[in-house]
Amino acid sequence: MTNAFQNYHLQLLTHVRSILAALENAEQVPEESHTLFLERFDELLALLPAEPLQSQYLGQDLMCQVIQRYPQIAHLVPRDLLWFFGGDCLHFMPDAELDLYQQLEELRYEATQRGEPFDWNVQKQQLLASRQAE
């Protein structure tokens, strides 16, 4: 069973999957290894809603591989996915960005403890705006 937070990240993963498919259609990558990679990516899309904890290692591995194997699209990988999967993905995020996501995570935890809804995107935009105002 997925929650809104997982659904949000599933949407981001689906977006990255569409970018990867576009690379294949543009014939910018070797077809055979790319097809196998897309199959593993599809496994992640199926596993995340069913087994969120088990999907973390596969997600970390695939996000790191996207950045390493496909540097031409690394800038298109949503930073939220790097934070969501954590682990080695965090090496691709600068300290200021890590601080932002840590703050977001703390706000999400506090809202959950109070039983309040938490909109990740709204809170992220508010934090970014407050940082720019400083």
Residue frames as qw, qx, qy, qz and C-alpha x, y, z in Angstrom:
[[0.000, 0.889, 0.458, 0.000, 0.00, 0.00, 0.00],
 [0.452, 0.260, -0.002, 0.853, 1.43, 3.34, -0.96],
 [0.150, -0.762, -0.388, 0.496, 1.03, 6.67, 0.72],
 [0.322, 0.939, 0.106, -0.058, 1.13, 10.15, -0.83],
 [0.247, -0.796, 0.489, 0.259, 4.88, 10.42, -0.23],
 [0.553, -0.109, 0.772, 0.296, 5.56, 7.16, -2.06],
 [0.533, 0.675, 0.508, 0.055, 3.14, 8.07, -4.85],
 [0.103, 0.957, -0.149, -0.228, 5.00, 11.33, -5.36],
 [0.288, -0.592, 0.691, 0.299, 8.27, 9.45, -5.78],
 [0.607, 0.251, 0.739, 0.150, 6.64, 6.88, -8.06],
 [0.425, 0.871, 0.231, -0.085, 5.59, 9.77, -10.30],
 [0.049, -0.864, 0.438, 0.246, 9.16, 11.06, -10.33],
 [0.500, -0.247, 0.797, 0.231, 10.47, 7.59, -11.17],
 [0.599, 0.553, 0.577, 0.042, 7.96, 7.29, -13.99],
 [0.247, 0.950, -0.074, -0.179, 9.22, 10.63, -15.32],
 [0.238, -0.655, 0.670, 0.256, 12.85, 9.42, -15.23],
 [0.617, 0.116, 0.769, 0.120, 11.73, 6.20, -16.95],
 [0.537, 0.779, 0.320, -0.056, 10.21, 8.24, -19.78],
 [0.060, 0.896, -0.384, -0.214, 13.48, 10.15, -20.19],
 [0.437, -0.370, 0.797, 0.192, 15.40, 6.87, -20.35],
 [0.638, 0.428, 0.639, 0.035, 12.97, 5.54, -22.95],
 [0.368, 0.914, 0.018, -0.168, 13.50, 8.70, -25.01],
 [0.195, -0.702, 0.630, 0.267, 17.24, 8.04, -24.99],
 [0.559, 0.020, 0.813, 0.159, 16.60, 4.62, -26.46],
 [0.532, 0.715, 0.451, -0.051, 14.30, 6.04, -29.12],
 [0.186, 0.942, -0.215, -0.177, 16.94, 8.63, -30.03],
 [0.934, 0.223, -0.120, 0.250, 19.46, 5.80, -30.34],
 [0.032, 0.865, -0.371, 0.337, 21.87, 7.57, -28.00],
 [0.496, -0.512, 0.662, -0.232, 22.73, 4.47, -25.97],
 [0.175, 0.212, -0.939, -0.208, 23.73, 0.85, -26.71],
 [0.655, -0.186, -0.313, -0.662, 20.44, -0.97, -27.16],
 [0.728, -0.131, -0.673, 0.015, 21.04, -4.30, -25.41],
 [0.379, -0.099, -0.611, 0.688, 22.43, -3.04, -22.10],
 [0.229, -0.101, 0.095, -0.963, 19.92, -0.20, -22.08],
 [0.673, -0.218, -0.483, -0.516, 17.02, -2.62, -22.51],
 [0.646, -0.197, -0.677, 0.293, 18.24, -4.65, -19.54],
 [0.156, -0.004, -0.394, 0.906, 18.59, -1.47, -17.50],
 [0.442, -0.174, -0.154, -0.867, 15.02, -0.45, -18.35],
 [0.711, -0.242, -0.635, -0.183, 13.81, -3.88, -17.24],
 [0.476, -0.177, -0.606, 0.612, 15.48, -3.37, -13.86],
 [0.097, -0.070, 0.124, -0.985, 13.96, 0.11, -13.68],
 [0.605, -0.244, -0.420, -0.631, 10.53, -1.41, -14.33],
 [0.634, -0.229, -0.703, 0.229, 11.20, -3.87, -11.48],
 [0.201, -0.077, -0.430, 0.877, 11.75, -0.90, -9.19],
 [0.364, -0.142, -0.150, -0.908, 8.49, 0.72, -10.31],
 [0.718, -0.258, -0.553, -0.335, 6.64, -2.49, -9.46],
 [0.617, -0.145, -0.641, 0.433, 8.51, -3.17, -6.21],
 [0.077, 0.214, -0.300, 0.927, 8.25, 0.27, -4.60],
 [0.561, -0.331, -0.063, -0.756, 4.48, 0.22, -3.95],
 [0.878, -0.194, -0.406, -0.162, 4.51, -3.41, -2.79],
 [0.829, -0.331, -0.205, 0.401, 7.74, -3.49, -0.76],
 [0.093, 0.974, -0.068, 0.195, 8.93, 0.06, 0.00],
 [0.515, -0.739, 0.424, 0.088, 11.78, -1.00, 2.30],
 [0.800, -0.018, 0.515, 0.309, 13.08, -3.71, -0.01],
 [0.557, 0.748, 0.246, 0.265, 13.03, -1.30, -2.94],
 [0.215, -0.948, 0.147, 0.182, 15.50, 1.09, -1.28],
 [0.554, -0.439, 0.557, 0.436, 18.68, -0.76, -2.29],
 [0.547, 0.409, 0.604, 0.410, 17.52, -1.29, -5.84],
 [0.139, 0.957, 0.249, 0.062, 16.51, 2.37, -6.01],
 [0.360, -0.814, 0.308, 0.337, 19.90, 3.52, -4.72],
 [0.598, -0.126, 0.638, 0.468, 21.67, 1.33, -7.24],
 [0.449, 0.601, 0.567, 0.341, 19.57, 2.45, -10.19],
 [0.020, 0.992, 0.108, -0.069, 19.67, 6.17, -9.39],
 [0.418, -0.678, 0.445, 0.411, 23.47, 6.02, -9.09],
 [0.569, 0.099, 0.683, 0.448, 23.64, 4.10, -12.35],
 [0.338, 0.847, 0.396, 0.107, 21.46, 6.65, -14.13],
 [0.102, -0.963, 0.158, 0.193, 23.89, 9.38, -13.17],
 [0.459, -0.518, 0.622, 0.366, 26.99, 7.33, -14.00],
 [0.541, 0.204, 0.744, 0.335, 25.76, 5.58, -17.17],
 [0.254, 0.724, 0.511, 0.387, 23.80, 8.49, -18.61],
 [0.346, -0.377, -0.191, 0.837, 25.65, 11.69, -17.68],
 [0.021, 0.222, 0.414, 0.882, 23.81, 13.53, -20.46],
 [0.438, -0.577, -0.466, -0.508, 20.59, 13.30, -18.41],
 [0.481, -0.206, -0.635, 0.569, 22.01, 13.48, -14.87],
 [0.025, -0.001, 0.185, -0.982, 20.75, 17.05, -14.51],
 [0.528, -0.207, -0.394, -0.723, 17.20, 15.81, -15.26],
 [0.538, -0.248, -0.788, 0.167, 17.12, 13.36, -12.34],
 [0.388, -0.783, -0.125, -0.470, 14.92, 14.92, -9.66],
 [0.141, 0.474, -0.656, 0.570, 16.96, 15.62, -6.54],
 [0.698, -0.300, 0.263, -0.595, 14.02, 14.37, -4.48],
 [0.963, 0.092, -0.230, -0.105, 14.76, 10.85, -5.75],
 [0.513, 0.429, -0.578, 0.467, 18.37, 11.05, -4.65],
 [0.258, -0.395, 0.519, -0.712, 17.24, 12.02, -1.16],
 [0.850, -0.119, 0.022, -0.513, 14.42, 9.46, -1.10],
 [0.943, 0.128, -0.303, 0.056, 16.72, 6.54, -1.88],
 [0.483, -0.821, 0.303, -0.027, 19.63, 7.91, 0.16],
 [0.899, -0.141, 0.285, 0.301, 22.80, 5.87, 0.58],
 [0.561, -0.086, 0.378, 0.732, 25.28, 6.38, -2.23],
 [0.223, 0.752, 0.469, 0.406, 22.83, 8.73, -3.99],
 [0.300, -0.924, -0.149, 0.188, 23.65, 11.36, -1.39],
 [0.598, -0.316, 0.291, 0.677, 27.19, 11.63, -2.78],
 [0.321, 0.415, 0.504, 0.686, 25.69, 13.42, -5.78],
 [0.179, -0.886, -0.361, -0.230, 24.18, 16.18, -3.63],
 [0.295, 0.478, -0.344, 0.752, 26.07, 19.21, -2.28],
 [0.255, -0.184, -0.712, 0.628, 25.97, 19.99, 1.45],
 [0.252, 0.090, 0.137, -0.954, 23.53, 22.88, 1.10],
 [0.617, -0.042, -0.511, -0.597, 21.09, 20.63, -0.69],
 [0.520, -0.137, -0.819, 0.201, 21.49, 17.93, 1.94],
 [0.040, -0.123, -0.517, 0.846, 20.72, 20.53, 4.62],
 [0.461, 0.022, -0.165, -0.872, 17.54, 21.53, 2.79],
 [0.680, -0.084, -0.649, -0.332, 16.33, 17.96, 2.51],
 [0.373, -0.107, -0.776, 0.497, 17.19, 17.25, 6.14],
 [0.190, 0.083, 0.300, -0.931, 15.04, 20.21, 7.15],
 [0.603, 0.005, -0.390, -0.696, 12.23, 18.94, 4.96],
 [0.591, -0.074, -0.803, 0.022, 12.47, 15.49, 6.49],
 [0.160, -0.119, -0.661, 0.724, 12.28, 16.96, 9.99],
 [0.389, 0.081, 0.053, -0.916, 9.20, 19.01, 9.06],
 [0.651, -0.012, -0.605, -0.457, 7.57, 15.91, 7.55],
 [0.447, -0.092, -0.827, 0.327, 8.30, 13.91, 10.69],
 [0.059, 0.114, 0.474, -0.871, 6.84, 16.63, 12.93],
 [0.540, 0.053, -0.198, -0.816, 3.67, 16.84, 10.81],
 [0.632, -0.037, -0.751, -0.186, 3.30, 13.08, 10.90],
 [0.283, -0.092, -0.766, 0.569, 3.67, 13.06, 14.68],
 [0.242, 0.182, 0.312, -0.900, 0.90, 15.65, 14.96],
 [0.412, 0.414, 0.811, -0.042, -1.29, 13.69, 12.52],
 [0.284, 0.763, 0.032, -0.580, -1.26, 16.58, 10.06],
 [0.807, 0.515, 0.228, 0.177, -0.98, 16.29, 6.29],
 [0.371, -0.642, 0.345, 0.575, 2.35, 17.24, 4.77],
 [0.691, 0.712, 0.127, 0.011, 2.82, 18.49, 1.23],
 [0.755, -0.224, 0.224, 0.574, 6.45, 17.85, 0.34],
 [0.448, 0.471, 0.322, 0.688, 6.46, 20.20, -2.67],
 [0.164, -0.905, -0.200, -0.338, 4.79, 23.11, -0.89],
 [0.652, -0.725, 0.070, 0.211, 7.15, 22.85, 2.06],
 [0.722, -0.015, 0.267, 0.638, 10.17, 22.58, -0.23],
 [0.269, 0.676, 0.281, 0.626, 9.14, 25.70, -2.12],
 [0.374, -0.906, -0.102, -0.168, 8.61, 27.58, 1.14],
 [0.744, -0.508, 0.157, 0.406, 12.04, 26.56, 2.43],
 [0.603, 0.255, 0.311, 0.689, 13.69, 27.54, -0.84],
 [0.045, 0.830, 0.247, 0.497, 11.91, 30.92, -0.80],
 [0.531, -0.846, -0.008, 0.033, 12.95, 31.60, 2.79],
 [0.759, -0.260, 0.228, 0.552, 16.57, 30.71, 1.96],
 [0.448, 0.483, 0.311, 0.685, 16.57, 33.07, -1.01],
 [0.186, -0.907, -0.203, -0.318, 15.15, 35.86, 1.13],
 [0.706, -0.623, -0.021, 0.334, 18.04, 35.55, 3.58]]
